[in-house]
């Protein structure tokens, strides 16, 4: 029997909601657990994703999480809940928060991710494309060079 793929998204602002939608549409998770401080936002996102999933060729369960308080102790609450999925952090400063989550939650290596640098790179490429008039698919970060001091 294959282990159930559980993904948790904490924080359903613009980016978090889009991450959740992408996970559902692409069938990356068997179960998606959403957590947000705003109860109405959480309920709305859960219902929207459940409605969208009804028309998809794969099955995904979407549910609200039970982490009402996202203060400094939320890693402890995640750990205590027995959560054993994949955790994606979109909170800034992303790398620092992701590291602290990984240490605090205690999931195995490769199960806590942050979108920080990827999202920042995407934003930079988009801004460069708009400012230069070059199609965003033609802008590559491998060709960007930073000025050096002599």
C-alpha positions in Angstrom: 0.0 0.0 0.0 1.4 3.4 -1.0 1.8 5.9 1.8 -0.7 8.8 1.7 0.9 12.1 0.4 -0.1 14.8 2.9 0.8 18.4 2.2 0.1 21.3 4.6 -0.1 24.9 3.6 0.0 27.4 6.5 -1.1 30.9 5.5 -3.6 31.4 2.7 -2.7 34.9 1.5 -2.3 35.4 -2.2 0.7 33.1 -2.6 -0.5 30.4 -0.1 -3.8 30.1 -1.9 -2.1 29.8 -5.2 0.2 27.1 -3.9 -2.8 25.2 -2.5 -4.6 25.5 -5.8 -1.6 24.2 -7.8 -1.2 21.3 -5.4 -4.8 20.3 -5.9 -4.9 20.8 -9.7 -1.6 18.9 -10.3 -2.5 16.0 -8.1 0.6 16.3 -6.0 -1.1 15.5 -2.7 -3.6 13.0 -1.6 -4.6 15.2 1.3 -4.2 18.9 1.6 -4.4 20.5 5.0 -4.9 24.3 5.0 -4.2 26.5 8.0 -4.9 30.2 8.4 -5.7 32.6 11.2 -8.7 34.0 9.4 -11.4 31.4 9.9 -13.6 32.7 7.0 -10.7 32.9 4.6 -9.8 29.3 5.6 -13.4 28.0 5.2 -13.7 29.7 1.8 -10.4 28.4 0.4 -11.2 24.8 1.6 -14.7 25.0 -0.1 -13.3 26.5 -3.3 -10.7 23.8 -3.6 -13.1 21.0 -2.8 -15.4 22.3 -5.5 -12.5 22.5 -8.0 -11.3 19.0 -7.1 -14.7 17.5 -8.1 -13.8 17.9 -11.8 -10.3 16.6 -11.6 -9.2 13.2 -12.8 -7.5 12.4 -9.5 -8.6 12.3 -5.9 -7.5 14.8 -3.3 -9.0 15.5 0.1 -8.9 19.2 1.2 -9.5 20.1 4.8 -8.9 22.9 7.3 -6.1 22.4 9.8 -6.5 22.7 13.5 -3.7 25.2 14.1 -5.7 28.3 15.2 -2.7 30.1 16.7 0.1 30.8 14.3 2.3 32.6 16.8 5.8 31.7 17.8 4.8 28.3 19.1 3.2 26.9 15.9 6.0 24.5 15.0 5.4 22.9 18.4 1.7 22.5 17.7 2.4 21.0 14.3 4.8 18.5 15.9 2.3 17.6 18.6 -0.4 17.0 16.1 1.5 14.1 14.6 1.6 15.8 11.2 3.7 13.5 8.9 3.4 15.2 5.5 5.3 17.8 3.6 5.4 21.4 4.9 5.8 24.3 2.5 6.7 27.7 4.0 5.9 30.9 2.1 6.4 33.3 5.1 9.2 35.9 5.0 12.0 35.9 5.8 11.5 32.6 4.0 14.8 30.8 4.5 15.0 31.6 8.2 11.4 30.6 9.0 11.8 27.4 6.9 14.9 26.4 8.8 13.2 27.1 12.1 10.2 25.1 11.0 12.4 22.2 9.9 14.2 22.1 13.3 11.0 22.7 15.4 8.7 20.2 13.6 11.3 17.5 13.3 10.2 16.1 10.0 12.8 14.1 8.0 15.2 16.0 5.7 13.4 17.0 2.4 10.0 17.3 3.9 10.0 21.0 4.8 10.4 23.5 1.9 10.4 27.2 1.4 9.4 29.1 -1.7 11.6 32.1 -0.9 14.4 32.1 -3.3 12.4 30.6 -6.1 9.7 33.2 -5.7 12.2 36.0 -5.4 13.9 34.9 -8.5 10.6 34.7 -10.4 9.7 38.2 -9.3 13.1 39.5 -10.4 12.8 37.9 -13.8 9.3 39.3 -14.2 10.5 42.8 -13.3 13.4 42.6 -15.7 11.1 41.5 -18.5 8.7 44.4 -17.9 11.5 47.0 -17.7 13.4 45.8 -20.7 10.6 44.7 -22.9 12.1 41.3 -23.3 9.8 38.3 -23.1 10.0 36.8 -19.6 10.8 33.3 -21.1 13.9 34.9 -22.7 15.3 36.3 -19.5 17.5 33.8 -17.7 19.0 34.3 -14.2 22.1 32.4 -15.3 23.0 35.3 -17.5 22.7 38.0 -14.9 25.9 39.3 -13.4 26.3 41.5 -10.4 28.7 44.4 -10.5 32.0 43.7 -8.8 34.2 46.1 -6.9 37.7 46.6 -8.1 
